[in-house]
Amino acid sequence: QVQLVESGGRSVGYGGSLTLSCTASGQTDLIAAWGWFRQAPGKQREGIAVFDSFRTKTYANAVKGRFTISEDSAKKILYLQMTDLRFDDTARYYCAAARRESLSRGDFDYWGQGTQVTVPD
């Protein structure tokens, strides 16, 4: 099994920046792809930045050019650098990881508890 723990979420002013971290532990060799998702109140969860199995980065249009996903593969830490934060970036941010056999289905097998990011209006 894989455990994922997010950190770094807080309240930040409009236009501000923030970096989230996700630390993986356990059977981390099972991770073939991982990334960041978020869920705002009353909205569906959405994928916003993912490293696929080829280490290609994919971003949702809503965050492209403002957010950057990166990883420290040796330390098994995933980062999300967020800049130019907007009101609608307010959400709970989750880290998730997929096993190789789940990639074809687009499923993510392991999820963290999430960390809250709030951009007050």
Protein Blocks (a to p, Z undefined) as FASTA:
>chain_A
ZZdddehiacddehiacddddddehjlklpmbdcdddddehiacddfbdcdfkopacddf
klgokaccdddfknopacdddehiafklgccdddddddfklmmnopafbdcebjaddddZ
Z
